[in-house]
Amino acid sequence: MFELEKIVRKNILNLKPYSSARSEFTGKEGVFLDANENPFGSLNRYPDPFQKELKSKLAVLKSIPVENIFIGNGSDEVIDLAFRIFCEPGKEKALTFSPTYGMYDVSAEINDVELIKVPLNESFQIDLASLENYLDDELLKLIFICSPNNPTGNNIENIDLMLQKFKGIVIVDEAYIDFSTAGSFINKIKQYPNLIVSQTFSKAWGLASARVGTAYADTAIISLFNKIKSPYNVSELNQKAALSALENYSEFEKRKAIIIEQKEWLEKQLSTLPVVNKIYPSDANFILVETIDANRIYNELVDQKVITRNRNSLVKNCIRITVGTAEENKKLINELSKIKR
């Protein structure tokens, strides 16, 4: 049985959070002499520390109460805060699967948490038999699952089984979920009190430079995130950028459809090239491609000012190709077709 208080670090449970000026007075009108701000300028006031307007918009879009939403400075803040809330530095453990998003490693190192990396099978799915050896470890507090996975691009199966068996926190990183036909795990937050779903405005919403990430979870977990976050963790400029994107939902859908259409075109074109050995199935806005020689292919493309991601260190001889515009994709295929096998 999952018991949140047994998972959270004692010092976090006992922490009295910082109370900022804008969290004590939440009105929008008045003579503001409370936050030591410069009275001059257009960017002189602190932003809403709890992003109330943006959360209200997301609550409608995601069909979820505002109280179940946390907004952070990119999805990487969600990862970092999870380590800080649930894992005692130097003592407790987290787990993820390999290959996957590299920031789990980096954040674990920063927070002095041992990160167990369980290899995915040949289909880039979780080997449940190998996972059984870890789930009963009392020092294991967090499991990170990226689905669709980066860099492999596929949806991860059997997540429900882990949520049912594991007594700790399961974080499902859905950075690419908008491109997938699979349903979001946001709909299962009430079913699983140990579930955190992370999403972002960086991918399908086209706001990578704005750094706005979200987490959806039980209200008790969200309160812990709000408890330890920086006072003004998302700027007013970035909140407005996210709000503007949400207000142009039809444009979001239009661009997403183009990306999916272009991904299908790219897959067909790549399959005809002599330097391509395999194209892995993708539920994201990128394609993992096995080539004859990833290092050579990557460097030859760079020479032509076409930049892909060399993932040879994670998946042998593979490059990861982000779906671009029609013009960019044609440039890629044209340059790849010139490379000799």
Helices and strands as residue ranges (DSSP letters): H 4-7, H 10-14, H 21-24, H 52-62, G 66-68, E 69-72, H 75-86, E 93-98, H 103-110, E 114-119, H 128-135, E 140-146, H 159-165, E 169-173, G 177-179, G 185-188, E 195-200, G 208-210, E 213-217, H 219-228, H 236-247, H 249-270, E 276-279, E 286-291, H 294-303, E 309-310, E 318-322, H 326-338
